[in-house]
């Protein structure tokens, strides 16, 4: 049966519309590509004046530089990191340098040649979700697959810690590499995408990184080029602030395993010298400025489900990309939290949930919850201090070498025995809060 004229006209119009639509899309692609080419051509001159992302001075040590720019540049970090470098994911604890804590990793590992270095990734307010993105960006490329993440109790304060700062901390270069990593599962990528969008990451950037459409792919080219220029323009500052390698390090001669007992003795002496104005083992300048600061008062660790889920996601990303993480469970400052009315039962929720997440993932952890009252484990009320860094370094050194350690648990290590089993406890802060300082 022949088609009616009206039906034929309708079909012809539909076909013409489809052809016009296709031509329109092709034209749009051409226009966008042309505009992008013009922009890149103008910007290209500046690009030639900047260092390549892999340029660095081999006389310097970059692993221990605390820098968001360094963390964002996987090309720079992977090319400049020590042959013995292991990724260390964390936040503001990496800001504590040897001028404040002489037993920090930069001094103990970085100025010697003991076969282990920590390559710092992250800075203040980079919590579990940021770390998951970074792990996805780095995990498939790094040579040494064992790694460390320092998990801070403050991430799990009511309301999921400082997650409201995530949008300002979002890294397009890292998220783009995470999204492009074929080893990260679609399920994990979907979870991370939903979370970065929920926490306020720019929708156009998220769509571009995932190349959702042709215009998004064009945006990705523009965004990634701009980010490359931004990062490369700031890398000279990273290089300039990196310390020269020590004479011992430069010699290339192995120094062997650190003398942990000697370091603990030095830690006590350093803590004594730094903490003269208070009984809490907090360094004087911090105490003078923050002794009335009460951010911990009224806190608990039972209202941070999203942060706990993000930590589980970090471990999923590690598994999928071949990273074997050691989760460092920092202790709270027992005496300080006592003073702030956050009792041991409330604090235990954090430790128990993190251990459970690790156990579910089959991940190892270094559990320092038994060190809540060990003087000088922390140098203030938050960050690892003189004894704390020695204990973390030793636990990671033992983890790398597959040895048992009083603080290692989970994975192949079973239950962590804790401070009493270590047999080298420092002075105790039990009862200090009762003095009312």
C-alpha positions in Angstrom: 0.0 0.0 0.0 1.5 3.4 -1.0 2.2 6.0 1.6 0.0 9.0 1.7 1.5 12.4 0.7 1.1 13.6 4.2 2.9 10.6 5.7 5.7 10.9 3.1 6.1 14.6 3.9 6.2 13.8 7.6 8.9 11.1 7.1 10.9 13.4 4.9 10.7 16.2 7.5 11.9 13.8 10.2 14.8 12.6 8.1 15.7 16.2 7.2 15.6 17.0 10.9 17.9 14.1 11.8 20.3 15.2 9.1 20.2 18.8 10.3 20.7 17.6 13.9 23.7 15.6 12.9 25.2 18.5 11.0 24.5 20.7 14.0 26.3 18.4 16.3 29.2 18.2 13.9 29.2 22.0 13.6 29.1 22.4 17.4 32.1 20.0 17.7 33.9 22.0 15.1 33.2 25.3 16.7 34.2 24.1 20.1 37.3 22.4 18.8 38.2 25.6 17.0 37.7 27.8 20.0 39.7 25.4 22.1 42.5 25.4 19.5 42.6 29.2 19.6 42.8 29.3 23.4 45.5 26.6 23.6 47.5 28.4 20.9 47.6 31.6 22.9 48.3 29.7 26.1 50.9 27.5 24.5 53.6 30.2 24.5 53.4 30.4 28.3 53.5 26.6 28.6 56.9 26.5 26.8 58.3 28.8 29.5 57.3 26.6 32.4 59.2 23.6 33.7 58.0 20.2 32.7 56.1 18.4 35.5 59.0 15.8 35.8 61.8 18.4 36.2 63.5 18.4 39.6 66.9 18.8 41.2 68.2 15.3 42.1 70.3 16.9 44.9 67.1 17.6 46.9 64.7 15.3 48.8 61.0 15.8 47.8 59.2 13.0 49.7 58.7 15.0 52.9 57.5 18.3 51.3 54.1 19.3 52.7 52.4 20.8 49.7 49.0 20.6 48.0 50.6 21.4 44.6 53.1 18.5 45.0 50.2 16.2 46.0 48.2 17.2 42.9 51.0 16.5 40.5 51.3 12.8 40.2 53.9 13.3 37.4 56.2 15.3 39.6 55.7 13.3 42.8 56.3 9.9 41.1 59.3 11.1 39.2 60.9 12.9 42.2 60.1 10.4 44.9 62.8 8.3 46.5 63.4 4.8 45.1 62.5 3.6 48.6 59.5 5.9 48.8 56.1 4.6 50.0 53.0 6.7 49.6 51.8 8.3 52.8 48.3 9.7 52.7 47.3 12.1 55.4 46.6 15.7 56.4 47.9 18.3 58.8 50.2 15.9 60.7 52.6 16.2 57.8 53.0 19.9 58.6 54.9 19.0 61.8 58.5 19.3 60.7 61.8 18.5 62.4 62.2 22.0 63.9 59.3 21.1 66.2 59.6 17.3 66.4 63.2 16.2 65.6 61.9 12.6 65.5 59.6 13.2 62.5 59.9 11.1 59.3 61.9 13.7 57.4 64.7 13.3 60.0 64.5 9.6 60.9 64.0 8.3 57.4 64.8 11.2 55.1 68.2 12.1 56.5 69.3 8.5 56.6 69.3 5.6 54.1 67.4 2.9 56.0 65.5 1.6 52.9 62.1 3.3 53.8 60.8 6.8 52.9 57.4 8.3 53.3 56.2 10.3 50.3 53.6 12.7 51.7 50.3 13.1 49.9 47.7 15.5 51.3 47.5 18.4 53.6 45.1 19.9 56.2 41.4 19.0 55.8 42.0 16.3 53.2 39.8 13.6 54.7 38.9 10.1 53.5 37.1 11.0 50.3 40.0 13.2 49.1 42.4 10.4 50.0 40.3 7.9 48.0 40.5 10.1 44.9 44.3 10.5 45.4 44.7 6.7 45.8 42.9 6.1 42.6 45.2 8.7 40.8 48.4 7.3 42.2 47.7 3.6 42.9 48.3 2.1 39.5 51.4 4.1 38.8 53.5 3.9 42.0 56.3 1.3 42.1 56.2 0.4 45.8 52.7 -0.9 46.5 52.7 -0.7 50.3 51.4 2.6 51.6 50.2 4.3 54.8 47.2 6.5 55.7 47.1 8.5 58.9 43.4 8.5 60.1 42.6 11.4 62.4 39.8 11.2 65.0 38.8 14.7 64.0 37.6 13.5 60.6 34.8 11.7 62.5 33.5 14.5 64.7 29.8 15.1 64.5 28.8 16.1 61.0 31.7 14.1 59.4 34.5 16.4 60.6 35.4 19.1 58.1 33.7 17.6 55.0 32.2 21.1 54.4 35.7 22.1 53.2 35.8 19.4 50.5 34.7 21.7 47.6 37.6 24.0 48.3 40.0 21.1 48.5 38.7 19.3 45.3 41.5 18.6 42.9 40.6 18.4 39.2 43.9 16.8 38.2 43.6 14.0 40.8 39.9 13.4 40.2 40.4 13.3 36.4 43.1 10.6 36.8 41.0 8.7 39.3 38.0 8.7 36.8 40.3 7.6 34.0 41.9 4.7 35.9 40.6 1.5 34.4 41.5 -0.5 37.5 38.9 1.4 39.6 35.6 -0.3 39.3 32.5 1.4 37.9 30.8 0.9 41.2 33.6 2.7 43.1 33.7 5.5 40.5 29.9 5.9 40.9 30.1 6.1 44.7 33.0 8.7 44.5 31.2 10.7 41.9 28.0 10.9 44.0 30.0 11.9 47.0 32.1 14.7 45.3 28.9 16.1 43.8 27.1 15.9 47.2 30.0 17.8 48.8 29.8 20.6 46.3 32.4 19.9 43.7 31.6 22.0 40.5 29.3 20.0 38.3 30.9 21.1 35.1 34.3 19.9 36.3 32.9 16.6 37.4 31.2 16.0 34.1 34.3 17.1 32.2 36.6 14.7 34.2 34.2 11.9 33.3 33.9 13.1 29.7 30.1 12.7 29.8 29.5 14.2 26.4 31.4 15.8 23.5 31.2 19.3 25.1 32.4 17.8 28.4 35.3 16.2 26.6 36.2 19.6 25.1 35.9 21.2 28.6 38.1 18.5 29.9 40.8 19.4 27.4 40.5 23.1 28.4 40.3 22.4 32.2 43.2 20.0 32.2 45.4 22.3 30.2 44.7 25.2 32.6 45.3 23.0 35.6 48.6 21.8 34.1 49.7 25.4 33.7 48.7 26.2 37.2 50.5 23.3 38.8 53.6 23.7 36.7 53.8 27.4 37.5 54.0 26.5 41.2 56.3 23.6 41.1 59.5 25.8 41.2 58.3 26.8 44.7 58.0 23.2 45.7 61.5 22.5 44.4 62.9 25.6 46.2 61.4 24.5 49.6 62.7 21.0 49.3 65.7 20.3 51.5 69.1 19.3 50.1 69.9 15.7 50.8 72.0 15.1 53.9 75.6 14.1 53.5 74.7 10.6 54.8 71.9 10.4 52.3 74.0 11.7 49.4 76.7 9.1 50.1 74.4 6.3 49.1 75.6 4.1 51.9 72.8 2.2 53.7 72.5 3.2 57.4 70.4 0.2 58.4 67.4 0.1 60.7 66.9 3.1 63.0 67.7 2.6 66.7 64.2 2.8 68.0 65.0 2.7 71.7 67.5 5.5 71.3 65.0 7.5 69.4 62.4 7.1 72.2 64.9 8.3 74.7 65.6 11.3 72.4 61.9 11.8 72.1 61.5 12.2 75.8 64.3 14.7 76.0 62.8 16.7 73.1 59.4 16.6 74.7 60.7 17.7 78.1 62.5 20.7 76.5 59.4 21.7 74.5 56.7 21.4 77.2 57.6 23.5 80.2 54.3 25.4 80.9 51.7 22.6 81.2 51.3 19.1 82.5 49.7 17.7 79.3 52.8 17.2 77.2 51.8 19.9 74.8 54.5 22.2 73.4 54.5 25.6 74.9 53.5 27.8 72.0 50.5 25.7 71.2 49.4 25.6 74.9 49.7 29.4 75.2 47.6 30.0 72.1 45.0 27.1 72.4 44.7 26.0 76.0 41.2 27.5 76.2 40.2 26.1 72.8 37.4 23.6 73.3 36.6 22.1 69.8 36.4 18.6 71.4 33.8 19.5 74.0 30.5 17.7 73.4 31.9 15.7 70.5 31.2 12.1 69.7 32.1 9.6 67.0 28.7 8.0 66.3 27.4 10.7 63.9 29.9 10.5 61.0 28.5 7.6 58.8 29.5 9.3 55.6 33.1 9.7 56.7 33.3 6.1 57.8 31.8 5.0 54.4 34.4 7.2 52.6 37.2 5.5 54.6 35.8 2.1 53.5 35.8 3.5 49.9 39.5 4.5 50.3 40.3 0.8 51.1 38.3 -0.3 48.2 40.3 1.9 45.9 43.5 0.6 47.4 42.4 -3.0 46.8 41.4 -2.3 43.2 44.6 -0.4 42.3 46.9 -2.9 44.0 47.9 -0.7 47.0 48.4 -2.5 50.3 47.7 0.1 52.9 48.5 0.3 56.6 45.8 2.3 58.4 47.4 4.3 61.2 44.8 4.8 63.9 45.9 7.9 65.8 45.0 8.0 69.5 43.1 10.9 71.1 44.8 12.9 73.8 43.2 11.0 76.7 43.9 13.6 79.3 42.7 16.5 77.1 39.5 14.7 76.1 38.9 13.9 79.7 39.1 17.6 80.5 36.7 18.3 77.6 34.2 15.8 78.9 34.6 13.2 76.1 35.0 10.0 78.1 36.8 6.8 77.1 33.5 5.1 76.2 32.6 7.8 73.7 36.1 7.7 72.3 36.1 3.9 71.9 33.4 4.2 69.2 36.0 5.7 66.8 38.6 3.0 67.4 36.1 0.2 67.1 34.5 1.4 63.9 37.8 2.0 62.1 39.1 -1.4 63.2 35.9 -3.0 61.9 36.2 -1.2 58.5 39.8 -2.5 58.2 38.8 -6.0 59.2 36.0 -6.0 56.6 38.5 -4.9 53.9 41.2 -7.3 55.1 43.5 -4.3 55.7 46.2 -4.0 58.2 46.2 -1.3 60.8 48.6 0.3 63.4 46.3 0.8 66.4 47.7 3.3 68.8 44.5 3.6 70.9 46.4 2.2 73.9 48.7 5.3 73.7 45.9 7.8 74.7 47.7 8.7 77.9 51.3 8.2 76.8 53.0 11.6 77.4 54.6 12.9 74.2 52.8 10.6 71.8 51.2 13.8 70.6 52.9 17.1 70.5 49.6 19.1 70.9 46.1 17.8 71.3 45.9 16.5 67.7 49.1 15.7 65.9 51.8 13.0 66.4 54.7 14.2 68.5 58.1 13.0 69.7 57.1 9.5 70.8 54.2 9.2 68.4 56.2 9.6 65.3 58.8 7.1 66.5 56.1 4.5 67.1 54.4 5.2 63.7 57.7 5.0 61.9 58.6 1.7 63.6 55.2 0.2 62.9 55.4 1.1 59.2 59.0 -0.1 59.0 57.9 -3.5 60.5 54.9 -3.5 58.1 57.1 -3.0 55.1 59.4 -5.9 56.2 56.5 -8.2 57.2 57.5 -8.3 60.9 55.3 -8.4 63.9 54.9 -5.3 66.0 53.0 -4.6 69.2 50.8 -2.1 67.4 50.1 -3.9 64.2 46.8 -5.7 63.7 44.3 -6.7 61.0 45.3 -8.3 57.8 47.9 -11.0 58.5 48.8 -9.5 61.9 45.8 -10.6 64.0 45.0 -8.4 67.0 47.2 -5.5 68.0 48.7 -6.1 71.5 49.3 -2.4 72.3 51.4 -0.3 74.6 51.8 -2.7 77.5 53.1 -5.4 75.2 55.6 -3.0 73.6 57.3 -2.8 77.0 58.7 0.8 76.5 55.8 3.0 77.6 56.6 6.6 78.4 55.3 8.7 81.3 51.6 8.5 81.9 49.1 11.4 81.7 46.4 9.5 83.6 44.8 11.8 86.1 46.3 15.0 84.7 42.9 16.4 83.8 41.8 16.1 87.5 44.3 18.8 88.3 42.2 21.3 86.5 44.9 22.8 84.3 
